[in-house]
Amino acid sequence: MTLRDSKDAKVRGAKVKIRTGRKWKAEEAVKEAETRLKHSVIVGVTAVGRQGFGMTTKPRWDTANEKGRRELVQQEIRQMEEESRNVKAVGMKQQGSWLNWQGARSRALTWSEIWSMEGYRLSFLLRSVYDVLPSPSNLYTWGSIEDPTCTLCKDKPASLQHVLSACPVALKDGRYTWRHDSVLKTIAAKLDTTRRKKRKMQKNITFVNFVRAGEKKDIQAEGLGILGTASDWQMTADIHQRMSFPAEIAATSLRPDIVIWSQGTRQAVLLELTVPWEDRIEEAYERKMAKYQQLVEDCKQRGWRTWCLAIEVGCRGFAGQSMWRALRTLGLVGAERKKLITEVCREAEVASQWIWRKRDEVWKSTKC
């Protein structure tokens, strides 16, 4: 495109041939991308899910300059390649199971992260996503072993899902609880620091700062969330099962993972963390919300404004959309939210990697 659309007539007339190989040709890909972009101008921006009109905006082909059009074509070609990869993955039942992760957010690895990761960790992350680790179930399918039964429970085939999230012996040993608490510590430490910050107080909760006609856009792109409505927040976390629900809010035997409350404004936030298999993130969310629904109603009857935020982090290091929404509701946005989610995903991934490496060993509860 730089050569074809050059302002120099001699460059445009040079007719330079771009040789990119036999399977992929740059000229054909550019033509197809330009056609798709021109068609997108006619279709317009479509709303996804519960988005309202105008929520999503993107550059248009008909109004972009030369540099902008080159960037649009590059993005469109990347999207075309991603679509072809997804089509191929759909035909693979095992390696393409990640397409069923409806509630999980995509995870992008930068080159700096890849260079800093240990070889075993990178190998575990990639092979666990596509379920090609040498689990007994896979080895049995490949004809390498004769018995795929789990060495711990002696009952079911030891697939990757069974090892990381479904073995009853591993659950009893406390290894899943240890992974859960490792992720919970990271979240609790950040929320404890955030609640102590001095911030501008607001009476009502706002998540988006709307700009009226004729006004200038505020520097802060989003509202302060729940934590911006009070200055006397208290917090407790159920790490190692040492928490009891605050008696001033309600009397209950339930123990949410994190409780944040303000006595002055009579507000309470319940956070419940789950580290499930990525295919079951939506199921875990519905289960946890139903579990604490009655407690939320009891708190509201006692005059407390209460929120229940169920958050999920997949056992292979993929955060759920619920966690992204929950942090925004609390008031963590921007780079602060992205950094926390990156740390949380790493904790879940490293813990699962350790569980995988020790899958044939019996743990003692004292180690957790």
Secondary structure as a PSIPRED ss2 file (coil, helix, strand):
# PSIPRED VFORMAT (PSIPRED V4.0)

   1 M C   1.000  0.000  0.000
   2 T C   1.000  0.000  0.000
   3 L C   1.000  0.000  0.000
   4 R C   1.000  0.000  0.000
   5 D C   1.000  0.000  0.000
   6 S C   1.000  0.000  0.000
   7 K C   1.000  0.000  0.000
   8 D C   1.000  0.000  0.000
   9 A H   0.000  1.000  0.000
  10 K H   0.000  1.000  0.000
  11 V H   0.000  1.000  0.000
  12 R H   0.000  1.000  0.000
  13 G C   1.000  0.000  0.000
  14 A C   1.000  0.000  0.000
  15 K C   1.000  0.000  0.000
  16 V C   1.000  0.000  0.000
  17 K C   1.000  0.000  0.000
  18 I C   1.000  0.000  0.000
  19 R C   1.000  0.000  0.000
  20 T C   1.000  0.000  0.000
  21 G C   1.000  0.000  0.000
  22 R C   1.000  0.000  0.000
  23 K C   1.000  0.000  0.000
  24 W C   1.000  0.000  0.000
  25 K C   1.000  0.000  0.000
  26 A H   0.000  1.000  0.000
  27 E H   0.000  1.000  0.000
  28 E H   0.000  1.000  0.000
  29 A H   0.000  1.000  0.000
  30 V H   0.000  1.000  0.000
  31 K H   0.000  1.000  0.000
  32 E H   0.000  1.000  0.000
  33 A H   0.000  1.000  0.000
  34 E H   0.000  1.000  0.000
  35 T H   0.000  1.000  0.000
  36 R H   0.000  1.000  0.000
  37 L H   0.000  1.000  0.000
  38 K H   0.000  1.000  0.000
  39 H H   0.000  1.000  0.000
  40 S H   0.000  1.000  0.000
  41 V H   0.000  1.000  0.000
  42 I H   0.000  1.000  0.000
  43 V H   0.000  1.000  0.000
  44 G C   1.000  0.000  0.000
  45 V C   1.000  0.000  0.000
  46 T C   1.000  0.000  0.000
  47 A C   1.000  0.000  0.000
  48 V C   1.000  0.000  0.000
  49 G C   1.000  0.000  0.000
  50 R C   1.000  0.000  0.000
  51 Q C   1.000  0.000  0.000
  52 G C   1.000  0.000  0.000
  53 F C   1.000  0.000  0.000
  54 G C   1.000  0.000  0.000
  55 M C   1.000  0.000  0.000
  56 T C   1.000  0.000  0.000
  57 T C   1.000  0.000  0.000
  58 K C   1.000  0.000  0.000
  59 P C   1.000  0.000  0.000
  60 R C   1.000  0.000  0.000
  61 W C   1.000  0.000  0.000
  62 D C   1.000  0.000  0.000
  63 T C   1.000  0.000  0.000
  64 A C   1.000  0.000  0.000
  65 N C   1.000  0.000  0.000
  66 E H   0.000  1.000  0.000
  67 K H   0.000  1.000  0.000
  68 G H   0.000  1.000  0.000
  69 R H   0.000  1.000  0.000
  70 R H   0.000  1.000  0.000
  71 E H   0.000  1.000  0.000
  72 L H   0.000  1.000  0.000
  73 V H   0.000  1.000  0.000
  74 Q H   0.000  1.000  0.000
  75 Q H   0.000  1.000  0.000
  76 E H   0.000  1.000  0.000
  77 I H   0.000  1.000  0.000
  78 R H   0.000  1.000  0.000
  79 Q H   0.000  1.000  0.000
  80 M H   0.000  1.000  0.000
  81 E H   0.000  1.000  0.000
  82 E H   0.000  1.000  0.000
  83 E H   0.000  1.000  0.000
  84 S H   0.000  1.000  0.000
  85 R H   0.000  1.000  0.000
  86 N H   0.000  1.000  0.000
  87 V H   0.000  1.000  0.000
  88 K H   0.000  1.000  0.000
  89 A H   0.000  1.000  0.000
  90 V H   0.000  1.000  0.000
  91 G C   1.000  0.000  0.000
  92 M C   1.000  0.000  0.000
  93 K C   1.000  0.000  0.000
  94 Q C   1.000  0.000  0.000
  95 Q C   1.000  0.000  0.000
  96 G C   1.000  0.000  0.000
  97 S H   0.000  1.000  0.000
  98 W H   0.000  1.000  0.000
  99 L H   0.000  1.000  0.000
 100 N H   0.000  1.000  0.000
 101 W C   1.000  0.000  0.000
 102 Q C   1.000  0.000  0.000
 103 G C   1.000  0.000  0.000
 104 A E   0.000  0.000  1.000
 105 R C   1.000  0.000  0.000
 106 S C   1.000  0.000  0.000
 107 R C   1.000  0.000  0.000
 108 A C   1.000  0.000  0.000
 109 L C   1.000  0.000  0.000
 110 T C   1.000  0.000  0.000
 111 W H   0.000  1.000  0.000
 112 S H   0.000  1.000  0.000
 113 E H   0.000  1.000  0.000
 114 I H   0.000  1.000  0.000
 115 W H   0.000  1.000  0.000
 116 S H   0.000  1.000  0.000
 117 M C   1.000  0.000  0.000
 118 E C   1.000  0.000  0.000
 119 G H   0.000  1.000  0.000
 120 Y H   0.000  1.000  0.000
 121 R H   0.000  1.000  0.000
 122 L H   0.000  1.000  0.000
 123 S H   0.000  1.000  0.000
 124 F H   0.000  1.000  0.000
 125 L H   0.000  1.000  0.000
 126 L H   0.000  1.000  0.000
 127 R H   0.000  1.000  0.000
 128 S H   0.000  1.000  0.000
 129 V H   0.000  1.000  0.000
 130 Y C   1.000  0.000  0.000
 131 D C   1.000  0.000  0.000
 132 V C   1.000  0.000  0.000
 133 L C   1.000  0.000  0.000
 134 P C   1.000  0.000  0.000
 135 S C   1.000  0.000  0.000
 136 P H   0.000  1.000  0.000
 137 S H   0.000  1.000  0.000
 138 N H   0.000  1.000  0.000
 139 L H   0.000  1.000  0.000
 140 Y H   0.000  1.000  0.000
 141 T H   0.000  1.000  0.000
 142 W C   1.000  0.000  0.000
 143 G C   1.000  0.000  0.000
 144 S C   1.000  0.000  0.000
 145 I C   1.000  0.000  0.000
 146 E C   1.000  0.000  0.000
 147 D C   1.000  0.000  0.000
 148 P C   1.000  0.000  0.000
 149 T E   0.000  0.000  1.000
 150 C C   1.000  0.000  0.000
 151 T C   1.000  0.000  0.000
 152 L C   1.000  0.000  0.000
 153 C C   1.000  0.000  0.000
 154 K C   1.000  0.000  0.000
 155 D C   1.000  0.000  0.000
 156 K C   1.000  0.000  0.000
 157 P E   0.000  0.000  1.000
 158 A C   1.000  0.000  0.000
 159 S C   1.000  0.000  0.000
 160 L H   0.000  1.000  0.000
 161 Q H   0.000  1.000  0.000
 162 H H   0.000  1.000  0.000
 163 V H   0.000  1.000  0.000
 164 L H   0.000  1.000  0.000
 165 S H   0.000  1.000  0.000
 166 A H   0.000  1.000  0.000
 167 C C   1.000  0.000  0.000
 168 P H   0.000  1.000  0.000
 169 V H   0.000  1.000  0.000
 170 A H   0.000  1.000  0.000
 171 L H   0.000  1.000  0.000
 172 K H   0.000  1.000  0.000
 173 D H   0.000  1.000  0.000
 174 G C   1.000  0.000  0.000
 175 R H   0.000  1.000  0.000
 176 Y H   0.000  1.000  0.000
 177 T H   0.000  1.000  0.000
 178 W H   0.000  1.000  0.000
 179 R H   0.000  1.000  0.000
 180 H H   0.000  1.000  0.000
 181 D H   0.000  1.000  0.000
 182 S H   0.000  1.000  0.000
 183 V H   0.000  1.000  0.000
 184 L H   0.000  1.000  0.000
 185 K H   0.000  1.000  0.000
 186 T H   0.000  1.000  0.000
 187 I H   0.000  1.000  0.000
 188 A H   0.000  1.000  0.000
 189 A H   0.000  1.000  0.000
 190 K H   0.000  1.000  0.000
 191 L H   0.000  1.000  0.000
 192 D H   0.000  1.000  0.000
 193 T H   0.000  1.000  0.000
 194 T H   0.000  1.000  0.000
 195 R H   0.000  1.000  0.000
 196 R H   0.000  1.000  0.000
 197 K C   1.000  0.000  0.000
 198 K C   1.000  0.000  0.000
 199 R C   1.000  0.000  0.000
 200 K C   1.000  0.000  0.000
 201 M C   1.000  0.000  0.000
 202 Q C   1.000  0.000  0.000
 203 K C   1.000  0.000  0.000
 204 N C   1.000  0.000  0.000
 205 I C   1.000  0.000  0.000
 206 T C   1.000  0.000  0.000
 207 F C   1.000  0.000  0.000
 208 V E   0.000  0.000  1.000
 209 N C   1.000  0.000  0.000
 210 F C   1.000  0.000  0.000
 211 V C   1.000  0.000  0.000
 212 R C   1.000  0.000  0.000
 213 A C   1.000  0.000  0.000
 214 G C   1.000  0.000  0.000
 215 E C   1.000  0.000  0.000
 216 K C   1.000  0.000  0.000
 217 K C   1.000  0.000  0.000
 218 D C   1.000  0.000  0.000
 219 I C   1.000  0.000  0.000
 220 Q C   1.000  0.000  0.000
 221 A C   1.000  0.000  0.000
 222 E E   0.000  0.000  1.000
 223 G C   1.000  0.000  0.000
 224 L C   1.000  0.000  0.000
 225 G C   1.000  0.000  0.000
 226 I H   0.000  1.000  0.000
 227 L H   0.000  1.000  0.000
 228 G H   0.000  1.000  0.000
 229 T H   0.000  1.000  0.000
 230 A C   1.000  0.000  0.000
 231 S C   1.000  0.000  0.000
 232 D C   1.000  0.000  0.000
 233 W E   0.000  0.000  1.000
 234 Q E   0.000  0.000  1.000
 235 M E   0.000  0.000  1.000
 236 T E   0.000  0.000  1.000
 237 A E   0.000  0.000  1.000
 238 D C   1.000  0.000  0.000
 239 I C   1.000  0.000  0.000
 240 H C   1.000  0.000  0.000
 241 Q C   1.000  0.000  0.000
 242 R C   1.000  0.000  0.000
 243 M C   1.000  0.000  0.000
 244 S C   1.000  0.000  0.000
 245 F C   1.000  0.000  0.000
 246 P C   1.000  0.000  0.000
 247 A C   1.000  0.000  0.000
 248 E C   1.000  0.000  0.000
 249 I C   1.000  0.000  0.000
 250 A C   1.000  0.000  0.000
 251 A C   1.000  0.000  0.000
 252 T C   1.000  0.000  0.000
 253 S C   1.000  0.000  0.000
 254 L C   1.000  0.000  0.000
 255 R C   1.000  0.000  0.000
 256 P C   1.000  0.000  0.000
 257 D C   1.000  0.000  0.000
 258 I E   0.000  0.000  1.000
 259 V E   0.000  0.000  1.000
 260 I E   0.000  0.000  1.000
 261 W E   0.000  0.000  1.000
 262 S E   0.000  0.000  1.000
 263 Q C   1.000  0.000  0.000
 264 G C   1.000  0.000  0.000
 265 T C   1.000  0.000  0.000
 266 R C   1.000  0.000  0.000
 267 Q E   0.000  0.000  1.000
 268 A E   0.000  0.000  1.000
 269 V E   0.000  0.000  1.000
 270 L E   0.000  0.000  1.000
 271 L E   0.000  0.000  1.000
 272 E E   0.000  0.000  1.000
 273 L E   0.000  0.000  1.000
 274 T E   0.000  0.000  1.000
 275 V C   1.000  0.000  0.000
 276 P C   1.000  0.000  0.000
 277 W C   1.000  0.000  0.000
 278 E H   0.000  1.000  0.000
 279 D H   0.000  1.000  0.000
 280 R H   0.000  1.000  0.000
 281 I H   0.000  1.000  0.000
 282 E H   0.000  1.000  0.000
 283 E H   0.000  1.000  0.000
 284 A H   0.000  1.000  0.000
 285 Y H   0.000  1.000  0.000
 286 E H   0.000  1.000  0.000
 287 R H   0.000  1.000  0.000
 288 K H   0.000  1.000  0.000
 289 M H   0.000  1.000  0.000
 290 A H   0.000  1.000  0.000
 291 K H   0.000  1.000  0.000
 292 Y C   1.000  0.000  0.000
 293 Q H   0.000  1.000  0.000
 294 Q H   0.000  1.000  0.000
 295 L H   0.000  1.000  0.000
 296 V H   0.000  1.000  0.000
 297 E H   0.000  1.000  0.000
 298 D H   0.000  1.000  0.000
 299 C H   0.000  1.000  0.000
 300 K H   0.000  1.000  0.000
 301 Q H   0.000  1.000  0.000
 302 R C   1.000  0.000  0.000
 303 G C   1.000  0.000  0.000
 304 W C   1.000  0.000  0.000
 305 R E   0.000  0.000  1.000
 306 T E   0.000  0.000  1.000
 307 W E   0.000  0.000  1.000
 308 C E   0.000  0.000  1.000
 309 L E   0.000  0.000  1.000
 310 A E   0.000  0.000  1.000
 311 I E   0.000  0.000  1.000
 312 E E   0.000  0.000  1.000
 313 V E   0.000  0.000  1.000
 314 G C   1.000  0.000  0.000
 315 C C   1.000  0.000  0.000
 316 R C   1.000  0.000  0.000
 317 G C   1.000  0.000  0.000
 318 F C   1.000  0.000  0.000
 319 A E   0.000  0.000  1.000
 320 G E   0.000  0.000  1.000
 321 Q H   0.000  1.000  0.000
 322 S H   0.000  1.000  0.000
 323 M H   0.000  1.000  0.000
 324 W H   0.000  1.000  0.000
 325 R H   0.000  1.000  0.000
 326 A H   0.000  1.000  0.000
 327 L H   0.000  1.000  0.000
 328 R H   0.000  1.000  0.000
 329 T H   0.000  1.000  0.000
 330 L H   0.000  1.000  0.000
 331 G C   1.000  0.000  0.000
 332 L C   1.000  0.000  0.000
 333 V C   1.000  0.000  0.000
 334 G H   0.000  1.000  0.000
 335 A H   0.000  1.000  0.000
 336 E H   0.000  1.000  0.000
 337 R H   0.000  1.000  0.000
 338 K H   0.000  1.000  0.000
 339 K H   0.000  1.000  0.000
 340 L H   0.000  1.000  0.000
 341 I H   0.000  1.000  0.000
 342 T H   0.000  1.000  0.000
 343 E H   0.000  1.000  0.000
 344 V H   0.000  1.000  0.000
 345 C H   0.000  1.000  0.000
 346 R H   0.000  1.000  0.000
 347 E H   0.000  1.000  0.000
 348 A H   0.000  1.000  0.000
 349 E H   0.000  1.000  0.000
 350 V H   0.000  1.000  0.000
 351 A H   0.000  1.000  0.000
 352 S H   0.000  1.000  0.000
 353 Q H   0.000  1.000  0.000
 354 W H   0.000  1.000  0.000
 355 I H   0.000  1.000  0.000
 356 W H   0.000  1.000  0.000
 357 R H   0.000  1.000  0.000
 358 K C   1.000  0.000  0.000
 359 R C   1.000  0.000  0.000
 360 D C   1.000  0.000  0.000
 361 E C   1.000  0.000  0.000
 362 V C   1.000  0.000  0.000
 363 W C   1.000  0.000  0.000
 364 K C   1.000  0.000  0.000
 365 S H   0.000  1.000  0.000
 366 T H   0.000  1.000  0.000
 367 K H   0.000  1.000  0.000
 368 C C   1.000  0.000  0.000
